Amino acid sequence: MEKIYGINGPVVTVHSAKCFQMMEMVYVGNLRLIGEVIMISDEITTIQVYEDTSGLKIGEPVEGTGGPLCALLGPGILTNIFDGIERPLKDIERKSGAFIAKGVSCDNLDLTKKWDVTLLVKAGDAVRPGQIFAETRETSLILHKSMIPPDAEGTVVWAAENGAYTVAEPLIKVEDKDGNVRDIALAQRWPIKTARPIRQRLAVDRPLLTGQRIIDTMFPVGRGGAAAIPGGFGTGKTMTQHQIAKWSDADIIVYIGCGERGNEMTQVLEEFGELIDPKSGKPLTDRTTLIANTSNMPVAAREASIYTGITLAEYYRDMGYHVAIMADSTSRWAEALREISGRLEEMPAEEGFPAYLPSRLSQFYERAGSVETLSGNNGSVTIIGAVSPQGGDFSEPVTQNTKRFIRCFWALDRSLAYSRHYPAIHWVNSYTEYLDDLGAWYAENVREDFMAVRGRILGILLEESHLLEIVKLIGKDVLPEDQKLSLETAALIREGFLQQNAYHAVDTYVPIEKQYRMMETILYLYDSALRLVKKNIPVSVLTGLGLFEKLSKMKYDIPNDDATAFDAYRREIDEAAETLLTQYEG
């Protein structure tokens, strides 16, 4: 057994140890702290420890396990709350109180709970990697589909009867072509830094619908895609992720609190426990798992928390579910990489971050995707990562490198947030590259001209941005009437369409059909007003009719399931236009 040679925070070295391998999980010290081998040389083996190393001494033992750090995958993941290395926090609390004790040991999943299992194979059946061999009702919303591990294949020589079993009890025995027999249970282990295998990647051809207008309509993310939410303190990153977690059409939510403040993470845990899934009426936690790694927890565990979360997501993806990951925030994860890199005395790159920061970001975001699984099902993992640039500076390395690996960028704006405009996603600084991929879906499932309508709305907003620069120089009064109309319409779009109230019963979630009808009605008012302006009717007269104010409130006044109500608005616009024409032409 090897012994500790040096200690530098979470970094521990062992002298002249040639028995370890890269990425091997090890137990460090008398308390058996969990660590991972990250560097090997002829003289020194370097280990990063995922727990608090205070009190650790030179000469204490280091014991290898022979394998990498793995997640235990099986029923019991949903509704649970884990730390960064998949230890259930409720079990830790029972053992060590409100704070995580060093070296506390507990099972990743409950090994005593029995699950009602239905076997789908019998003795004599041939099974292949990824095949679903058993089912159990994990929660009221999710049917857990247990799969043959990706590295197992052969013939079933024994199968248990349907009944109640723990996650560790063998359910079938599989004999491979060499005659070796392997026990397969409900749970399986998988290395968290290795992507789970798939049959093939599929095109991202439909959006992840969230019920948030500025996302679904203006800057949609594909289901199986990757998006980033960058923003400074207080701009609404966590609130935006909460809304997506609650309302998106993903089957399962994995929420990773990576290096966030403890009180904020506590609020997340409490709120998720109280939320009701609006689609089913069941608790939202029935399709959610939470990974909590707060800022006062060991810094090395932040890196593991990201990989643990994506591994859990891939596991449910392989069952055929559509999973959405909320990573809050990847900046704290990058800061952990920087701290450990500094302790390893590696050559720093921009702002002290390690030179391999881009590759680590890509390893995470590239595990998103819409795939055909080994079992032949279609599943997806959508990653939505929050980025917390210091001072809201989007030119810093984490934000800039993240943009290389995502195709949807929701830029949160401090001035919008401070003026109580939520979501504070700025329409000029944000973008999405999924429009070409999703256009056919919108045309088929919403309206054929959806993209054209969306383009006109965004065009008016961009024109407003240009006009406001002119207004700052020469004032609004000197603008031609058609440009004044553009400013009034843009204000209507911002306040009546883009701004959304998460606490309003009707406005918190808006179906995509209503989103389209709202845009269509706004453009109908704009086109009608533009015709009047061309007949020399001042914009001030048009705004005095109260139609702009009325349309700004239609998000509250029109129920989500009553699309016909928009026709009344169009009739009112037509009547007002006809009255004005009669007055001015008469």
N, C-alpha and C positions, 0 to 999 in steps of 0.2 A: 504494500500500500504506500502511495506517494505522500509527501508532506509539503505543507505550505512553505514557500521560500520567500515571498514578498507580498505585501498588501498595499494597494493604492486605491482607497475608496472601494468601488465595486469590482475592481480589477485585482485578481489574485494570480500570482505566478508560482509555478512548480519547477524545481531545478532538475535537469537531466532526466526528465520523465519521457520515456519513449513508448509507453504502453497506451497512450491516449490517441484518439483520432479526431480530426477536425469535425466540429459541430456535435461532438459527443456530449451528452448530458452527464454531469458529475455531481457528487455530493461533497460539499466543502466543509471542513471543520467538524468538531465534535457534535455540533447541532445539526449536521447534515443539511446545510443550506444548498439550495438548488442553483447550479451554475452550468455554463456551457463553454466548451473549448473554442476559442476564436483565433488562436495563433499558435503555431508550433515551430520551434527551431531545434537545432541540434542540442542546445543547452537549456532553453527555457520553453515551457508550455504556459500559455496565457489563458486565463479563464475569466469570463465575466459572470458575476454572481447576481442572481435575480432577487436577492433578499438583502436586508441590512447587514453589513459586515462589521458593525461596531462590536468590539470585544473579541474579535477573531485574533488568534495568536499565531506567530511563526511556529512551525513544527506540528500544527494540527493536521490530521489526515485528510487526504483528498482521494475519494473513491470513484472510479469510473463505473458506468452502467453498461457500456458496450453499444449504446444506441443513442440516437438524437433525441432532443426534447420533443415530446409528442403530446398531442391532444387526445383525450379519450372521447370517442364519438359514439353516441347511443342515445336512447330515450332518457329524458331528464335534463337535457340541455335547455329546452324552452322553459320559461317562467323563472329560470335560475339567474343568479347574479354571481359572476366570477371575478377573480382578480386577473392580472395580466398573464399568469401561467395556468389558468383554468382551475384554480382552487376556489370552491364555492365559499363566498364570504359569510353566508349564514352559518355554515359549519365552523368556519374559523372563529366567528363571534362566540359560538357556544364553547369553543375550546380556550380562547385567549382573551375574550372580552371585546371592547370596542376597537382596539388597535391590533394589528396583525403582529403576533409574536414571532421572533426569529426561529426558524426551523420548525414551525408548526406544520404538522403533517395531517393531511386529510385526503380522502378519496375524491377524485375529480367528479364522479357521479355517485349517486347513492347505490351502494352494492347490496343493500338489504331489501330495498323496495322490489316488490314483484309486479310485473306487467302482464296483462292478459295478451297472450301472443297467439296469432293465427299463422301456422306454417303454410307456405305456398309450394313447397317441394316435398318429395317423399323419397324413400330409399330406391336407388336405381336411376334417379334422374341425373342427367349431366348438367353441371352448373358452370357458369363462366364469370369472369371478373365483372363486378358491378351489378350482377343480376339480383333482383329483389327476391329474397327467400322467405321473409316473414313480415308481418304487419302487426302493429300495436297502436292503440289510441293513446298518443302522448299527451295531448290536451283536447279540449272540446273542439278546437279548430283544426288541429293538425294530426293527420294519420302518419305515424312514423313507419317508414319503409326500410327495414334492415336489409343491407346489401352484402353480397359476397365481397370480401376485401379485394382490392385491385390486383393483389399478388397471389390470389388463390384461384384454382381451377381444377376440375376433375369430376368425379362421380360421387353422389351421396351414398354412403354405405350405411348410414343410420340417421334417423330423424326422430325428434321427440314428438310427443302428442301435443295437440293444442292445449294450452293451459297457462298458468301463471309461473313466470320465471324471472329471475334477476338478470341484470345486464351481463353478468359474468358466467352464468350457467351455459354449458354447451347445448345448442339446439340441433345442430347437425354435425356429422362427421364427413369430411370430404377426402377422398383418396385421389392423389394425383397420378400421372402416368408412370411415375417411378415407384408407386406403391406406398408412398408416404401418406399417412392419415393425419388430418388436421382438424381440430375442434374449432367450430365457428359459433360465436355467441351473438347476443344482440349488440354488444359494443365492440368496437375495434379501435386500434391506435393508429395515428397518422402523424408523421413529422410536420410540424407547423410551418417550416420554411420550404416545404416541397409542395408544389401545386398538385392537386389531385388530378389523375388522368381523365381524359375525355375521349369520345370517339371523333368528334370534329367540332370546329367552331362554326356558328351560324351567323348570318347577317343580322345586324341590329336594325330591325325594320318596323318597330312599333315603339311608341314613347312609354316611359314610366309616368303614368298619369298621377298627379298629386292633388288636383283640385285647387292649386294656386295659379292664378291667371298669368302672372308674369313668367312663371315657369312653363306651364303647359302650352301656352300660346306663343309667347315671345322667344323663350330660350329653353326649349324642351330637351330633356336628356333621354336617350334611347334606353329601353329596358335591356340591361346587359352592358350599358355604357359606363362612363366615368365622368364625374363632375366635381368641380371644386367650388367652395364658398369661401373666398378670402374676405377678410374684413377686420378692422381694428376693434378694440374693446368697446362693447356696448352697441355694436351695429346689428346684432340679431342673428348671429350664426347658429347658436343653440336653438333659438326659437324657430328658425326656419327648418332646421333638422327635425325638431319636434313635430311640426306640421306635416312634413313629408312622411315621417314615421307613422303618424296617426292616420293620414288620409291617402297615402299612395296605394296603388293597386298591386303592390308586392304581397306575396303570401306570407313572408317571414321577414322580421326586422332584426338585425344584429347591430346593437348600439355600443360603440367603443368609446369610453371616456378616457382619453389618453393624456395624462398629465394635466388635467383640468383641476380647478380649485375644488377642495373637498366639499364646501357648502353648495357649490353649483351642482356637483355630482349627486349630492344628497337630494337636492331638489328634483333632479332628473329621476332618481330612483323612486321618490315619493309620488311624483306626478304619473309616472308610467304605471305604478301600482294602482292608481285611482282611475286611469283612463279606460273608457269603454270603447271597444272596436266598433266604429259606426256601421260597418258592413254586416256584422253578425249580432251585435248586442252583447257579445261576450267580453270579458276583460281583455284588454290589449296585450297584456303579458302572456296570454295563451299562445301568441304567435311571435313572441319577442324574447330575446336573450340579451343580457347586459354584461359588458365587461368594464369594470370600474378600476382604473389605475390613476389615482389622484396624484397631485403634484408633490405630496409629502411621502409617497411610496417610493421604494428604491428605483433609481433612475434607469437601470438596465432593464427593468421589467416593462418599461414603456415600449421598447422595441418588440418584446415578445407579445405584448397585448395586441398590436396590429396584426401580427401573423396568426395569433390564436383566433382572432375574430374572423379573418378571411378563411381560415381552415374550417371553422364551424359553418360559415356561409356556403363553402363549396360542398360540404357534406350534405346539406339540405338541398342544394342545387342538384346533386347527383340523384336525389329522389324524384326529381322532376318539378321542384318548387322554384318560384321566382323570389329571390332574396335581395333585399336592399341593405347595404351596410352604411351606417352613419359613423364616420371616424372623426372624433372631436378631441384634439385637433392634431393634424399631422405635423404642425410646427413644433409642438411639444415633443413629438417623437424625434424630429430632426435635432432638436436641442439635446436630447439624450444621446444621439449619435455623436454630436459635437463634444459633449462632455467626456464620453468614453474614449473618443479618438484623441482628445487632449491628454488623457491619462496614459494612453498608449504611446504618446509622444510622436504621433504621426504628423506628416507635413500638412498643415492646414491649407484650405483653399479659401474662397471668398467668404469674408466675415467669420472666419474660423471654422466653418463647416468642413467636414472631411471631403476629399476629392471624389469619394464614391457616393456622395449624396444622390446624384441623379440616378445611378444604377439601383440604389435601394428604393427610391421612389418608384422607379419603373417596375421593380419586382413586386411591389404592392399593387399599383394600379393596373398592371397587365394581367392580374388574376381576375379582373372583371371580364364579363363576356356572356353572350348567349350561346349555348352549346347543345349538342346532342350528346347525352351521357352514355356511359358504357352499357347501360340497360336499355338504350334506345329512346329514353324520354327526352323531352326538351326542357331545359332549365336555364336559369340565368342568375348572375350576380351583378348587381348594380352598385357601384361605389360612389358615395357622396362624401368627400373629404373636406372638412373645414380647415382653413389655413389662417393663422393668426400672425400676420406680419407686424413687427414692432412699429408702432406709430402709424399703422395703416399704409406703410410704404410697399406698394406692389412690385417695386423693382428689386426687392431683397431676394436672396437665392432660393428660398423654399418656394415662394410663389412663382418665380420665373421658371424653375425646374419642373414644378408641378404642371405648368401650362404645356410642357413638352409631351406629357403623357395622358392628358385628359382632352376631351373634345367639347366640353361644356364648362363655361366660366361665368359664375354668378357673382359679380363684383359688388360687394356691399359698400354703401357710401355713407360716410359719417354724417354729412349734412342732411341727408334724407332721414337717417335714424333720429337725429336730434330734433328734426321737425315733425316727428311722430308719423313718418311715412313708412309703413311696413307692408310687405317685405321691403327692406331698404336696398333692393337690387337695382343698380343703376343701368338704365337701358342703353346708354352710350358706351360704357366701359365693359359691358357683358357681351358674350357671344355664344353661339352654339354651332357646331359643325355637323350636327345630325339632321339638318333640314332636308338635304337631298335624300337621305335614307328614309325619312319619316313622311315625306310628302305624299307618297302613295297611300299610306295608312290614313292620313287625315282626309284625303280625297274620298276614300272608300267608306270610312266610318263616321265622318262628320259632314263635310260639304266639299264639293269638288273645287270650289274657289277659296278654300280655307287659307291656303298659303298666300294667295293674292291679297286677300283681306288683311291678313297679318302683316304682309309687306307694306301695305298702304298705311296701316296704323304706325308701324315703326318709322316709315318715311316722314310722317307728320312730326313725330317726336324728334327725329334728327334735324328736320327743318327748324323746329323750335330752338334747338341747341345753337344752330347757326344764327338765327334771328336775335337771340338774346345777346349775342356778342355785339350785334349792331345797336340794339337798344341801349346797351351800356354806354355807347359812344354818343348817340344822337337822340335818344329818347324814343318812346313808342309812338308818339303822336305823328311823326313824320312818315311812318310806314304806310304803304298802300293798304287799302282795305282788305285785299285778299290775304296779305301777310298778317294783318291783325286777326283775321279769321283763323289762320293757322295757329296763332298763339292761343286763341280762345279754345280751339279744338284740342290742342295739345294739353292744355290745363285740364280739360274735361277727361282726356285719356288718363292723365296722371292720377287725378283725384277719384275719378269714377270707375276706372278700370284697373289700373296697376296697383293702386292702394287697396289693401284687403284687411279686414278686421278679423283676427283669429278668435276673438271672443264673442262675435256676433253669430247667432244661431243659423242664419241664412248665409252669411258671407264667409264663414270659416272654411267652407268647402263649396266649390262651384263646378258642376259637371261641364265637360268640354262643349256640349251642345249650347249651354247657356253662355259660355264664354264667347262662342262664335256669334250668337245673336246679339250680345252686347256690343261687340265690335261692329257688326253689320249696322246696328241702329245708330251708333256714333257716326259712322261714315255716311249714313243716309241723311243725318242732320247736317253734316259738313257739306255734302253735295248739294242739298237743297239750299243751304245758306250761301254757297258759292254762286249759285245761279242768281240769287237775289242780289248779291254784291255786284255781280256783273251788270245788273240793271240799276246800279248807282244807289242801292239801299245801304246805308251805313251799318257797320257791324254793331255799333252801339245800340241801334234799334233792334237788331236781332237778339242781342243778349238781354235786352230789356223785356223780352217775351217770357223769360223764365224757363225756356226749354233746356238750356245748358245746365242750369241748376237741377232741373227735374231728372235729366239723364244721369247726372252724377250720383243720384240716389237710387237709380234703378237696381243696383246690386243688392240693396236692402229691400226694396219694395216689391220686386218680382220674385215669387217662389222659385226654387230650383227646378221644380217639376212642371212649371207652367210656361212653356215657350210661346204660347199664343198671346200672352200679355204684351209682347213686343209689338204686335200688330197695332195695338191701340196707340202706342207711341208714334208709330209711323203715320197713322191717320191724323194724330194731333199735329205732327210736323207739317203734313200736307195742308191741313186747314189753316194753320198760321201763315204758311207761305202764300196761300191763295188770298188770304185777307190782306197781307202786306202788298202783294202785287196790285190788288184792286185799289188800295189806297194811293199808291205811288203812281200808277198808270192813269188813275182817274183824275 
